[in-house]
Amino acid sequence: MINVGSDFATSKMAVEIAHEHKEGVYAAVALHPIHVKDEQFDYGAFKDLAKNKKVVAIGETGLDAMYPNAKQEEVFLEHLRLANELKLPVILHCRKAHKELLRILKQEERSPAQNLWRAALHCFTGSWPEAKQYLNMGLYLGFNGVIFKYDVAETIKKAPLERILIETDCPYLTPPQEGNKRNEPAFVKYVAQRIAEIRDDKVENISQTTTQNAKAFFGLK
């Protein structure tokens, strides 16, 4: 389980929760793009927090056109710099902003100071042409309960299974099989089942492969 912070306070809380468990619980830290209007990104404070052995990623970070703010791109670039400095993978957030996100990633990819080979686009709802661009940059694609709402079947079918991650995004995006319940990690089984249906594959293969993908991506044993 990886608890993902959305500002400094919740990032710190995610780390504290991870330390309450000897194994199996980790944290990701970041200032989510929808919160850049509420909080100044403190690079030093987040760096100190991210150095914690329980932190396995920087994120969510990225762009969100539903909650536009002029500082989103600047803060996103700071997150990429932090991830590169600490050699941590990045959990990317993108809502209705794939054109802009791809532009930034391609610019940063050309910079010798950046190394974006370990980045995952969480909750992917874009098109297959957009997905291909992310995949060509070495990114992973994350899918959750939103696949029951958005038509991303083409991407799920065509993307290499070795680049697919399954996620919860709790407490939101509950799969319809559980109605209006608060989303929880156990519900990823429905996402695995749906991906297996789309790819005409066995659920066991989807589950095992995406688990290994996650372990490799986040550096877990």
C-alpha positions as a Markdown table, in Angstrom:
| # | Residue | x | y | z |
|---|---|---|---|---|
| 1 | Met | 0.0 | 0.0 | 0.0 |
| 2 | Ile | 1.3 | 3.4 | -0.9 |
| 3 | Asn | -0.4 | 6.4 | 0.7 |
| 4 | Val | -0.1 | 9.5 | -1.4 |
| 5 | Gly | 0.1 | 12.9 | 0.1 |
| 6 | Ser | -1.6 | 15.9 | -1.5 |
| 7 | Asp | 0.1 | 18.7 | 0.4 |
| 8 | Phe | 2.8 | 18.9 | 3.1 |
| 9 | Ala | 0.6 | 18.0 | 6.0 |
| 10 | Thr | -0.9 | 14.9 | 4.4 |
| 11 | Ser | 2.5 | 13.9 | 2.9 |
| 12 | Lys | 3.9 | 14.0 | 6.5 |
| 13 | Met | 0.9 | 12.0 | 7.7 |
| 14 | Ala | 1.5 | 9.4 | 5.0 |
| 15 | Val | 5.1 | 8.9 | 6.1 |
| 16 | Glu | 4.0 | 8.7 | 9.8 |
| 17 | Ile | 1.4 | 6.0 | 8.9 |
| 18 | Ala | 4.0 | 4.1 | 6.9 |
| 19 | His | 6.2 | 4.0 | 9.9 |
| 20 | Glu | 3.4 | 2.5 | 12.0 |
| 21 | His | 3.8 | -0.7 | 9.9 |
| 22 | Lys | 7.0 | -2.7 | 9.8 |
| 23 | Glu | 6.4 | -3.7 | 6.2 |
| 24 | Gly | 3.9 | -3.4 | 3.3 |
| 25 | Val | 3.0 | 0.3 | 3.8 |
| 26 | Tyr | 4.8 | 3.2 | 2.1 |
| 27 | Ala | 4.3 | 6.8 | 1.2 |
| 28 | Ala | 4.5 | 9.3 | -1.7 |
| 29 | Val | 4.9 | 13.0 | -1.1 |
| 30 | Ala | 4.0 | 16.0 | -3.1 |
| 31 | Leu | 2.0 | 19.2 | -3.4 |
| 32 | His | -0.9 | 18.2 | -5.7 |
| 33 | Pro | -1.5 | 20.6 | -8.6 |
| 34 | Ile | -5.0 | 21.5 | -7.3 |
| 35 | His | -3.4 | 22.6 | -4.0 |
| 36 | Val | -0.7 | 24.9 | -5.4 |
| 37 | Lys | -3.1 | 27.8 | -4.9 |
| 38 | Asp | -3.3 | 27.0 | -1.2 |
| 39 | Glu | 0.3 | 26.3 | -0.3 |
| 40 | Gln | 3.8 | 27.4 | -1.3 |
| 41 | Phe | 5.9 | 24.5 | -2.4 |
| 42 | Asp | 8.8 | 24.3 | 0.0 |
| 43 | Tyr | 11.5 | 22.4 | -1.8 |
| 44 | Gly | 13.7 | 22.0 | 1.2 |
| 45 | Ala | 10.9 | 20.7 | 3.5 |
| 46 | Phe | 9.7 | 18.2 | 0.9 |
| 47 | Lys | 13.3 | 17.1 | 0.2 |
| 48 | Asp | 13.8 | 16.4 | 3.9 |
| 49 | Leu | 10.5 | 14.5 | 4.0 |
| 50 | Ala | 11.2 | 12.5 | 0.8 |
| 51 | Lys | 14.6 | 11.3 | 2.1 |
| 52 | Asn | 12.7 | 9.1 | 4.6 |
| 53 | Lys | 13.2 | 5.4 | 3.8 |
| 54 | Lys | 9.5 | 4.8 | 3.7 |
| 55 | Val | 9.0 | 7.3 | 0.8 |
| 56 | Val | 9.0 | 5.5 | -2.5 |
| 57 | Ala | 7.8 | 8.2 | -4.9 |
| 58 | Ile | 7.3 | 11.9 | -5.6 |
| 59 | Gly | 3.7 | 12.6 | -6.4 |
| 60 | Glu | 1.0 | 13.2 | -7.3 |
| 61 | Thr | 2.4 | 16.1 | -9.3 |
| 62 | Gly | 1.5 | 17.5 | -12.7 |
| 63 | Leu | -1.3 | 19.6 | -14.3 |
| 64 | Asp | -5.0 | 19.9 | -13.7 |
| 65 | Ala | -7.0 | 22.0 | -16.1 |
| 66 | Met | -10.1 | 21.5 | -14.0 |
| 67 | Tyr | -8.5 | 23.7 | -11.3 |
| 68 | Pro | -6.2 | 26.0 | -13.4 |
| 69 | Asn | -3.5 | 28.0 | -11.7 |
| 70 | Ala | -0.5 | 29.8 | -13.2 |
| 71 | Lys | 1.9 | 28.2 | -10.7 |
| 72 | Gln | 1.1 | 24.6 | -11.6 |
| 73 | Glu | 3.8 | 24.2 | -14.2 |
| 74 | Glu | 6.5 | 25.9 | -12.1 |
| 75 | Val | 5.7 | 23.6 | -9.1 |
| 76 | Phe | 5.5 | 20.6 | -11.4 |
| 77 | Leu | 9.1 | 21.3 | -12.6 |
| 78 | Glu | 10.3 | 21.6 | -9.0 |
| 79 | His | 8.8 | 18.2 | -8.3 |
| 80 | Leu | 10.7 | 16.7 | -11.3 |
| 81 | Arg | 13.9 | 18.3 | -10.1 |
| 82 | Leu | 13.3 | 16.9 | -6.6 |
| 83 | Ala | 12.6 | 13.4 | -8.0 |
| 84 | Asn | 15.7 | 13.5 | -10.1 |
| 85 | Glu | 17.9 | 14.7 | -7.2 |
| 86 | Leu | 16.7 | 11.9 | -4.9 |
| 87 | Lys | 16.4 | 9.3 | -7.7 |
| 88 | Leu | 12.8 | 8.6 | -6.9 |
| 89 | Pro | 10.0 | 7.7 | -9.4 |
| 90 | Val | 7.3 | 10.2 | -10.2 |
| 91 | Ile | 3.5 | 9.7 | -10.0 |
| 92 | Leu | 2.0 | 12.0 | -12.6 |
| 93 | His | -1.4 | 13.7 | -12.4 |
| 94 | Cys | -3.0 | 14.9 | -15.6 |
| 95 | Arg | -6.6 | 16.1 | -16.0 |
| 96 | Lys | -7.6 | 17.5 | -19.3 |
| 97 | Ala | -4.0 | 18.7 | -19.9 |
| 98 | His | -2.2 | 16.0 | -21.9 |
| 99 | Lys | -1.0 | 18.4 | -24.6 |
| 100 | Glu | 0.6 | 20.6 | -22.0 |
| 101 | Leu | 2.0 | 17.7 | -19.9 |
| 102 | Leu | 3.5 | 16.0 | -23.0 |
| 103 | Arg | 5.2 | 19.3 | -24.0 |
| 104 | Ile | 6.8 | 19.7 | -20.6 |
| 105 | Leu | 7.9 | 16.1 | -20.4 |
| 106 | Lys | 9.4 | 16.2 | -23.9 |
| 107 | Gln | 11.3 | 19.4 | -23.0 |
| 108 | Glu | 12.6 | 17.9 | -19.8 |
| 109 | Glu | 13.5 | 14.6 | -21.5 |
| 110 | Arg | 15.9 | 16.5 | -23.7 |
| 111 | Ser | 17.6 | 18.1 | -20.7 |
| 112 | Pro | 20.7 | 16.1 | -19.5 |
| 113 | Ala | 19.8 | 17.2 | -16.0 |
| 114 | Gln | 16.6 | 15.2 | -16.0 |
| 115 | Asn | 16.0 | 11.4 | -15.9 |
| 116 | Leu | 12.3 | 10.7 | -16.3 |
| 117 | Trp | 12.5 | 7.0 | -17.2 |
| 118 | Arg | 10.7 | 6.1 | -14.0 |
| 119 | Ala | 7.4 | 8.0 | -14.2 |
| 120 | Ala | 3.8 | 6.7 | -14.2 |
| 121 | Leu | 0.8 | 8.5 | -15.4 |
| 122 | His | -1.8 | 7.7 | -12.8 |
| 123 | Cys | -5.6 | 7.4 | -13.5 |
| 124 | Phe | -5.0 | 7.5 | -17.3 |
| 125 | Thr | -8.0 | 8.7 | -19.3 |
| 126 | Gly | -6.4 | 10.0 | -22.4 |
| 127 | Ser | -6.4 | 8.7 | -25.9 |
| 128 | Trp | -4.3 | 5.9 | -27.4 |
| 129 | Pro | -2.2 | 8.4 | -29.5 |
| 130 | Glu | -1.5 | 10.3 | -26.2 |
| 131 | Ala | -0.7 | 7.0 | -24.5 |
| 132 | Lys | 1.8 | 6.0 | -27.2 |
| 133 | Gln | 3.7 | 9.2 | -26.6 |
| 134 | Tyr | 4.0 | 8.5 | -22.9 |
| 135 | Leu | 5.0 | 4.9 | -23.6 |
| 136 | Asn | 7.6 | 6.0 | -26.1 |
| 137 | Met | 9.2 | 8.1 | -23.3 |
| 138 | Gly | 9.3 | 5.0 | -21.1 |
| 139 | Leu | 6.4 | 5.9 | -18.8 |
| 140 | Tyr | 4.0 | 3.5 | -17.1 |
| 141 | Leu | 0.2 | 3.9 | -17.3 |
| 142 | Gly | -2.0 | 3.5 | -14.2 |
| 143 | Phe | -5.6 | 2.4 | -14.3 |
| 144 | Asn | -8.3 | 2.4 | -11.6 |
| 145 | Gly | -12.0 | 2.4 | -11.2 |
| 146 | Val | -12.3 | 5.3 | -13.8 |
| 147 | Ile | -12.0 | 2.7 | -16.6 |
| 148 | Phe | -15.6 | 1.8 | -15.9 |
| 149 | Lys | -16.5 | 5.4 | -16.7 |
| 150 | Tyr | -14.1 | 6.4 | -19.5 |
| 151 | Asp | -13.5 | 4.5 | -22.7 |
| 152 | Val | -9.8 | 3.6 | -22.5 |
| 153 | Ala | -10.2 | 0.1 | -23.8 |
| 154 | Glu | -8.0 | 0.7 | -26.9 |
| 155 | Thr | -5.1 | 1.8 | -24.7 |
| 156 | Ile | -5.6 | -1.1 | -22.3 |
| 157 | Lys | -5.6 | -3.5 | -25.2 |
| 158 | Lys | -2.6 | -2.1 | -27.1 |
| 159 | Ala | -0.3 | -1.0 | -24.2 |
| 160 | Pro | 2.4 | -3.5 | -23.2 |
| 161 | Leu | 1.2 | -5.3 | -20.1 |
| 162 | Glu | 4.7 | -4.7 | -18.6 |
| 163 | Arg | 3.9 | -1.0 | -18.5 |
| 164 | Ile | 0.5 | -1.2 | -16.9 |
| 165 | Leu | -0.1 | -0.5 | -13.2 |
| 166 | Ile | -3.4 | -1.0 | -11.3 |
| 167 | Glu | -4.3 | 1.4 | -8.6 |
| 168 | Thr | -7.1 | 2.4 | -6.2 |
| 169 | Asp | -7.1 | 6.2 | -6.0 |
| 170 | Cys | -9.2 | 5.8 | -2.8 |
| 171 | Pro | -11.3 | 7.1 | -1.4 |
| 172 | Tyr | -12.7 | 8.1 | -4.8 |
| 173 | Leu | -13.3 | 6.3 | -8.1 |
| 174 | Thr | -15.0 | 3.3 | -6.6 |
| 175 | Pro | -15.7 | 0.6 | -9.2 |
| 176 | Pro | -19.5 | 0.3 | -9.9 |
| 177 | Gln | -19.6 | -3.2 | -8.5 |
| 178 | Glu | -19.3 | -1.7 | -5.0 |
| 179 | Gly | -21.9 | 1.1 | -5.6 |
| 180 | Asn | -21.3 | 4.2 | -3.5 |
| 181 | Lys | -18.9 | 2.7 | -1.0 |
| 182 | Arg | -15.7 | 4.5 | 0.0 |
| 183 | Asn | -13.1 | 3.1 | -2.3 |
| 184 | Glu | -10.5 | 0.8 | -0.8 |
| 185 | Pro | -7.4 | -1.2 | -2.0 |
| 186 | Ala | -9.3 | -4.5 | -2.1 |
| 187 | Phe | -11.4 | -3.1 | -5.0 |
| 188 | Val | -8.5 | -3.2 | -7.4 |
| 189 | Lys | -9.6 | -6.8 | -8.2 |
| 190 | Tyr | -12.4 | -5.3 | -10.3 |
| 191 | Val | -9.9 | -3.3 | -12.3 |
| 192 | Ala | -7.8 | -6.4 | -12.8 |
| 193 | Gln | -10.9 | -8.3 | -14.0 |
| 194 | Arg | -11.9 | -5.6 | -16.4 |
| 195 | Ile | -8.4 | -5.3 | -17.8 |
| 196 | Ala | -8.3 | -9.1 | -18.3 |
| 197 | Glu | -11.6 | -9.0 | -20.2 |
| 198 | Ile | -10.4 | -6.2 | -22.5 |
| 199 | Arg | -7.1 | -8.0 | -23.2 |
| 200 | Asp | -8.6 | -11.5 | -23.4 |
| 201 | Asp | -6.2 | -12.6 | -20.7 |
| 202 | Lys | -6.4 | -14.4 | -17.4 |
| 203 | Val | -7.0 | -12.4 | -14.3 |
| 204 | Glu | -4.1 | -14.2 | -12.6 |
| 205 | Asn | -1.7 | -13.1 | -15.3 |
| 206 | Ile | -2.9 | -9.5 | -15.1 |
| 207 | Ser | -2.6 | -9.5 | -11.3 |
| 208 | Gln | 0.8 | -11.1 | -11.2 |
| 209 | Thr | 2.3 | -9.0 | -13.9 |
| 210 | Thr | 1.0 | -5.7 | -12.7 |
| 211 | Thr | 2.2 | -6.5 | -9.1 |
| 212 | Gln | 5.7 | -7.2 | -10.4 |
| 213 | Asn | 5.4 | -3.9 | -12.5 |
| 214 | Ala | 4.6 | -2.0 | -9.3 |
| 215 | Lys | 7.4 | -3.6 | -7.3 |
| 216 | Ala | 9.9 | -2.7 | -10.1 |
| 217 | Phe | 8.6 | 0.8 | -10.5 |
| 218 | Phe | 8.6 | 1.7 | -6.8 |
| 219 | Gly | 11.7 | -0.3 | -5.9 |
| 220 | Leu | 9.8 | -2.6 | -3.6 |
| 221 | Lys | 10.9 | -6.1 | -2.6 |
